[in-house]
Amino acid sequence: MSRASKATRAAVARSVAAVIADGRSLDAALAGQRDRLSDASHSLHAKLSYGVLRHYRALEWLLGRLMRKPLPAREREVHALLLSGLYELWQLRTPAHAAVGETVNATAPLQRPGLRGLCNGVLRAFVRQQDALLAELAAQSTPLAVRVSHPDWLIDAFASDWPEHCASMADANNVQAPMWLRVNAMHGDAAQYAERVRAELGIDAHICEAVAGAVRLQSPVSVHALPGFDEGHVSVQDLSPQFVGHLADVAPSMRVLDACAAPGGKAAHLQELAGNQLQMTALDVDAARLQRVEETFARLRLDADILCADAAQPDAWWDGNAYDRIIIDAPCTATGVIRRHPDIKWLRRESDVAAMASRQQQLLQSLWPLLAPGGCLLFATCSVLRAENHAVIKAFVESTDDTIVSNELRDDNISGLMLNERWGLSVLPGMHLADGFFISRITKKPG
């Protein structure tokens, strides 16, 4: 057993425990273990941590079948280590001798060598019983939330909001997301860039015919390996948020506000589509995240007035000149991007939904007066919950006299990719291999 293997499995256990027990984000948990690992171990550390959190509830169910009584709460890292071992055996099909041996030996860097025997016994019991256990897990008598490894409240929300899609949404959340790119319209088109990827990287690239500039890679690569990335020719952005740029229908010289701009992808896309001729204001309340916006615009060689301020308090930052377009990429529960951030399933609470909806309503009410007559406000979230999307827009429109919900697009091919309903356009997780997303386009009646 190599020291690296032991250290990596121990780091996975610490990271998973930090998310589940301490409520830390997975990104923060992974970063907290970085100094303990060699560069070569980072990829496996992330792969196992993501996998355990994707399948956490099902793994917990399996572990419950294999242990007569749960481990004490103080042994949360060993508990997470066992889940990681089960994940390797079940999902990765790691040979039993390797998965069991490497997991058991990881008790040493966790300073729990006395639990070697327990870990060995549990994992070997799974190897012997896995066919029967997995059949029971997959059975219809096992609750759906356990089978698809989601919290009860979220499955209930999916079933209420999207009854025909509930199971497929949950399944899509447990699949690793592909790498989507957005080609800078100022430097070429998607077909040209796809050919460049094939020639320079030797991997296949697929264009989305309905969405100009969208390219999906057959397999992910480092961003700095992407041809022209450092020169601003391309950005990494999922297909769904690229819809916002096309729905905005911008033209040179327009005044545009991106009110929740970090990390800057949507604002940059709008500026690219307008040939860097927009009067763009990119606003965000988080100074640390706003630095990402500055870096994005610098890399793409685009112009913007970048401000750190609360969008819901325009008296503190607005110059009094109306905007032709306002983008609100609103704070939300992010239930549409679980496949990219599986920790969302275990960090979000049902009570978060109402709090997010309240904040969204506040942003709409505060920013609507800043929109010019005839202008458009685009409200977007990466949530798939109606309480944060359709219900918010319905309440706003019904309480505001000068609004017109106008989700029609010039390009019907794009609108055809989304579920078009009265209050907005939705993409559900996995549709077109894209993230879950919601957009509503609201026009202010001419004065």
C-alpha positions in Angstrom: 0.0 0.0 0.0 1.5 3.3 -1.0 1.5 6.3 1.3 -0.3 8.3 -1.5 -3.2 5.8 -1.6 -3.7 5.9 2.1 -3.5 9.7 2.2 -5.9 10.1 -0.7 -8.6 7.9 0.9 -8.1 9.6 4.2 -8.5 13.0 2.5 -11.8 11.8 0.9 -13.1 10.8 4.3 -12.2 14.2 5.7 -13.8 16.1 2.8 -17.0 14.1 2.9 -17.3 14.5 6.6 -16.6 18.3 6.3 -19.6 18.6 4.0 -22.1 16.3 5.8 -21.2 17.1 9.4 -19.8 20.6 9.2 -21.9 22.0 6.3 -18.9 23.1 4.3 -19.1 23.4 0.5 -17.4 20.6 -1.4 -15.1 23.1 -3.1 -13.9 24.4 0.3 -13.6 20.8 1.7 -11.4 19.7 -1.2 -9.3 22.8 -0.9 -8.8 22.2 2.8 -7.1 18.8 2.0 -5.0 20.1 -0.9 -1.8 20.6 1.1 -1.9 17.0 2.4 -1.8 15.5 -1.1 0.6 15.2 -4.0 -0.4 16.8 -7.2 -1.0 13.4 -8.7 -3.5 12.6 -6.0 -5.8 15.6 -6.4 -7.8 14.1 -9.3 -8.6 10.8 -7.4 -9.4 12.8 -4.3 -12.0 14.9 -6.2 -13.4 11.9 -8.1 -14.1 9.9 -5.0 -15.4 12.8 -3.0 -17.8 13.9 -5.8 -18.9 10.2 -6.2 -19.7 9.6 -2.5 -21.7 12.8 -2.3 -23.7 12.0 -5.5 -24.7 8.6 -4.1 -24.5 9.5 -0.4 -28.0 8.5 0.7 -27.9 5.1 -1.1 -24.5 4.5 0.4 -25.8 5.3 3.8 -28.7 2.8 3.2 -26.2 0.1 2.2 -24.0 0.8 5.2 -27.0 0.5 7.5 -27.7 -3.0 6.1 -24.1 -4.0 6.8 -23.6 -2.8 10.4 -25.5 -4.0 13.4 -25.3 -0.5 15.0 -24.0 2.8 13.6 -20.6 4.2 14.5 -20.5 6.8 17.3 -20.8 10.4 16.0 -17.2 11.1 16.9 -16.2 8.6 14.2 -17.6 10.6 11.4 -14.5 10.4 9.3 -14.3 6.6 9.5 -18.0 6.5 8.7 -17.2 8.6 5.5 -14.3 6.3 4.8 -16.6 3.3 4.8 -18.9 5.1 2.4 -16.0 5.8 0.1 -15.0 2.2 0.1 -18.5 1.1 -0.7 -18.6 3.6 -3.5 -15.5 2.2 -5.1 -16.8 -1.3 -4.9 -20.3 -0.5 -6.2 -20.0 2.4 -8.6 -16.3 2.2 -9.8 -16.1 -1.6 -9.8 -12.6 -1.3 -8.2 -11.3 -4.8 -7.6 -12.2 -6.0 -4.1 -8.7 -6.6 -3.0 -7.6 -3.0 -3.9 -10.7 -1.2 -2.7 -10.9 -3.0 0.6 -7.1 -2.9 1.3 -6.7 0.8 0.4 -9.8 1.8 2.5 -8.7 -0.2 5.5 -5.2 1.1 5.5 -6.5 4.7 5.3 -7.5 4.3 9.0 -3.9 4.9 9.9 -3.6 8.5 8.6 -7.1 9.1 10.2 -5.5 7.9 13.5 -8.1 5.2 13.9 -6.0 2.0 13.4 -8.2 0.3 16.0 -11.1 0.3 13.5 -9.2 -1.6 10.8 -11.0 -4.8 11.6 -14.4 -3.2 11.5 -13.7 -1.6 8.1 -12.4 -4.8 6.7 -15.4 -6.8 7.9 -18.0 -4.3 6.6 -16.5 -4.0 3.1 -15.9 -7.8 2.7 -19.5 -8.4 3.8 -20.6 -6.1 1.0 -18.5 -8.0 -1.5 -20.3 -11.2 -0.4 -23.8 -9.7 -0.3 -23.7 -7.1 -2.9 -26.0 -8.8 -5.5 -28.8 -9.2 -2.9 -28.2 -5.7 -1.4 -28.2 -3.9 -4.7 -31.4 -5.7 -5.9 -33.1 -4.6 -2.7 -31.9 -1.0 -3.2 -33.3 -1.0 -6.7 -36.6 -2.5 -5.8 -39.8 -0.4 -6.1 -40.4 -1.0 -2.4 -37.4 1.1 -1.5 -38.3 4.8 -1.4 -37.4 6.7 -4.6 -35.4 9.3 -2.6 -33.2 6.5 -1.3 -32.8 4.9 -4.7 -31.8 8.1 -6.4 -29.9 9.5 -3.4 -31.8 12.7 -2.8 -33.3 14.2 0.4 -37.0 13.6 0.8 -38.0 17.3 0.6 -36.3 17.7 -2.7 -37.8 14.6 -4.3 -41.2 15.8 -3.0 -40.6 19.2 -4.7 -39.6 17.6 -8.0 -42.7 15.3 -7.9 -45.0 18.3 -7.2 -43.4 20.6 -9.7 -42.5 18.2 -12.5 -44.4 14.9 -11.9 -43.6 13.4 -15.3 -39.9 14.2 -15.0 -39.1 13.6 -11.3 -37.1 10.4 -11.6 -35.3 11.4 -14.7 -34.3 14.7 -13.1 -32.9 12.9 -10.1 -31.0 10.4 -12.3 -29.5 13.3 -14.3 -28.3 14.9 -11.1 -26.2 11.8 -10.4 -24.3 11.9 -13.7 -21.2 14.0 -14.2 -21.8 17.0 -16.4 -20.1 17.4 -19.8 -17.9 20.3 -20.6 -19.7 23.0 -22.6 -17.9 25.9 -24.2 -19.0 29.3 -25.5 -17.1 30.5 -28.5 -16.5 34.3 -28.5 -18.5 35.6 -31.5 -15.8 38.2 -32.1 -13.3 35.4 -32.8 -15.2 32.9 -35.0 -18.0 30.4 -34.8 -18.8 27.1 -33.1 -18.1 25.0 -36.2 -14.7 26.5 -36.7 -13.7 26.1 -33.1 -14.9 22.5 -33.0 -12.6 21.7 -35.9 -9.8 23.5 -34.0 -10.4 21.3 -31.0 -10.3 18.1 -33.0 -7.1 19.1 -34.8 -5.2 20.5 -31.7 -6.5 18.3 -28.9 -7.4 15.1 -30.7 -10.8 14.9 -29.0 -14.3 15.2 -30.6 -16.4 18.3 -30.2 -20.1 18.7 -30.9 -21.9 21.9 -31.8 -25.4 22.7 -30.8 -27.1 23.7 -34.0 -29.8 25.8 -32.3 -27.4 27.9 -30.1 -24.8 29.9 -31.9 -21.4 29.5 -30.2 -22.2 26.4 -28.1 -19.7 23.5 -28.3 -19.7 20.4 -26.2 -16.5 18.4 -25.7 -16.5 14.6 -25.8 -14.2 14.6 -22.7 -13.1 17.5 -20.4 -9.8 19.1 -20.5 -7.9 21.8 -18.5 -9.2 25.2 -19.4 -5.7 26.4 -20.3 -5.4 23.5 -22.7 -8.3 24.9 -24.7 -7.1 26.5 -28.0 -7.3 30.2 -27.6 -8.6 30.2 -24.1 -5.9 32.6 -22.7 -6.4 34.9 -25.7 -10.2 35.2 -25.0 -11.4 33.1 -28.0 -13.5 30.8 -25.8 -15.1 30.4 -22.4 -16.4 27.5 -20.3 -20.1 27.8 -19.8 -22.9 25.3 -19.7 -25.5 25.3 -22.6 -28.4 26.6 -20.4 -27.0 29.9 -19.3 -26.0 30.6 -22.9 -29.7 31.0 -23.7 -29.7 34.2 -21.6 -27.5 36.0 -24.1 -29.6 35.1 -27.1 -32.9 36.0 -25.2 -31.5 39.4 -24.3 -31.4 40.4 -28.0 -28.8 43.2 -27.4 -27.6 45.7 -29.9 -24.5 48.1 -29.9 -24.8 51.2 -27.7 -27.5 49.7 -25.4 -27.1 50.4 -21.7 -27.1 47.0 -19.9 -27.0 46.0 -16.3 -26.0 42.6 -15.0 -27.2 42.9 -11.4 -25.7 39.7 -10.0 -22.8 39.4 -12.3 -20.2 37.1 -10.7 -18.4 35.2 -12.1 -19.2 37.2 -15.3 -20.1 34.7 -17.9 -23.5 36.1 -18.9 -22.4 39.7 -19.0 -19.4 38.8 -21.1 -21.6 36.8 -23.5 -23.8 39.8 -24.0 -20.8 42.0 -24.7 -19.4 39.5 -27.2 -22.7 39.4 -29.1 -22.7 43.2 -29.4 -19.1 43.4 -30.5 -18.0 45.0 -27.2 -20.2 48.0 -28.0 -22.6 47.8 -25.0 -22.5 50.3 -22.1 -22.2 47.4 -19.7 -22.5 47.6 -15.9 -21.5 44.4 -14.1 -22.6 44.6 -10.4 -22.2 42.1 -7.6 -22.5 42.4 -3.8 -19.6 40.0 -3.2 -16.2 41.7 -3.6 -14.3 38.4 -3.7 -16.5 37.0 -6.4 -16.4 40.3 -8.3 -12.7 39.7 -8.8 -13.7 36.8 -11.0 -15.7 39.2 -13.1 -12.7 41.4 -13.5 -10.5 38.5 -14.5 -13.1 37.3 -17.0 -13.5 40.6 -18.8 -9.7 41.1 -18.8 -9.1 37.7 -20.4 -11.8 38.3 -23.0 -10.6 41.9 -23.6 -14.0 43.3 -23.0 -15.2 46.5 -21.4 -17.5 46.9 -18.4 -18.1 49.2 -15.5 -17.6 46.7 -12.6 -19.2 47.7 -9.3 -19.4 46.2 -5.9 -22.8 47.0 -4.5 -26.1 45.5 -3.4 -28.4 45.4 -6.5 -31.4 45.8 -4.2 -30.2 49.2 -3.0 -29.9 51.2 -6.2 -29.9 54.6 -4.5 -26.3 53.8 -3.4 -24.9 53.2 -6.9 -27.3 54.0 -9.8 -26.5 57.1 -11.8 -30.2 57.8 -12.7 -29.9 56.8 -16.4 -32.3 54.0 -17.4 -31.1 50.6 -18.8 -32.3 49.0 -22.0 -31.6 45.6 -20.6 -31.4 44.3 -17.0 -30.1 40.8 -16.2 -31.0 39.3 -12.8 -29.2 36.0 -12.4 -30.9 35.7 -9.0 -29.6 33.9 -5.9 -31.3 30.6 -5.6 -31.1 27.0 -4.2 -29.1 26.0 -7.3 -31.1 22.8 -7.7 -30.5 22.8 -11.4 -26.7 22.3 -11.1 -26.6 19.4 -8.6 -24.7 17.3 -11.2 -21.9 19.8 -10.9 -22.2 20.4 -7.2 -23.6 17.3 -5.5 -23.1 18.8 -2.0 -26.1 21.0 -2.8 -28.4 18.0 -2.0 -27.1 17.8 1.5 -26.4 21.5 2.3 -29.7 23.0 1.1 -32.8 22.9 3.3 -36.5 23.2 2.4 -36.7 26.4 4.4 -34.1 28.0 2.0 -36.6 28.1 -0.8 -38.8 30.7 0.7 -35.9 32.8 1.8 -34.5 32.7 -1.8 -37.9 33.6 -3.3 -38.1 36.6 -1.0 -34.7 37.9 -2.0 -35.6 37.4 -5.7 -38.8 39.4 -5.3 -36.8 42.1 -3.6 -34.4 42.3 -6.5 -37.2 42.5 -9.0 -39.0 45.3 -7.2 -35.8 47.3 -6.7 -34.5 47.0 -10.2 -37.7 47.3 -12.3 -37.8 51.2 -11.9 -34.3 51.3 -13.5 -35.5 49.8 -16.8 -36.3 52.1 -19.7 -39.8 51.9 -21.2 -39.7 49.3 -24.0 -36.7 47.7 -22.4 -36.4 44.0 -21.2 -35.6 42.5 -17.9 -34.3 38.9 -17.9 -34.8 37.0 -14.7 -32.8 33.8 -14.5 -32.0 31.1 -11.9 -30.2 27.8 -11.9 -33.0 26.4 -9.8 -35.8 24.1 -11.1 -38.2 24.7 -8.2 -41.4 26.6 -9.2 -41.5 28.4 -5.9 -38.3 30.3 -6.9 -39.2 30.7 -10.6 -42.7 30.6 -11.9 -44.3 31.7 -8.6 -41.9 34.6 -8.2 -42.6 35.9 -11.7 -46.3 35.5 -11.4 -46.4 37.4 -8.1 -44.3 40.2 -9.5 -46.2 40.6 -12.8 -49.6 40.5 -11.1 -48.5 43.3 -8.8 -46.8 45.5 -11.4 -48.9 47.3 -14.0 -46.4 47.9 -16.8 -45.1 44.4 -17.4 -45.4 42.0 -20.4 -44.0 38.5 -20.2 -42.5 37.9 -23.6 -40.6 34.6 -23.8 -40.8 34.4 -27.6 -37.5 34.4 -29.4 -36.5 35.5 -32.8 -34.9 32.1 -33.1 -37.6 29.5 -32.5 -34.9 26.7 -32.5 -33.7 28.0 -29.2 -37.1 28.3 -27.6 -37.8 24.8 -28.8 -35.1 23.5 -26.5 -37.0 24.7 -23.4 -40.3 24.1 -21.7 -42.2 27.2 -22.6 -44.9 28.1 -19.9 -46.9 31.2 -19.0 -44.3 32.6 -16.7 -41.0 31.5 -18.2 -38.8 29.0 -20.0 -37.4 26.0 -18.2 -34.6 23.5 -18.9 -34.7 20.4 -16.6 -31.5 18.6 -15.6 -30.2 16.4 -18.3 -32.3 17.9 -21.1 -30.0 18.4 -24.1 -27.2 17.4 -21.7 -27.6 20.8 -20.1 -28.0 22.0 -16.6 -31.4 22.8 -15.1 -32.3 26.5 -15.6 -35.1 29.0 -15.7 -35.5 32.3 -17.7 -38.3 34.8 -17.8 -38.1 37.8 -20.2 -40.2 40.7 -19.0 -40.7 43.8 -21.2 -41.7 47.2 -19.8 -44.6 48.7 -21.6 -43.7 51.8 -23.6 -44.4 55.0 -21.7 
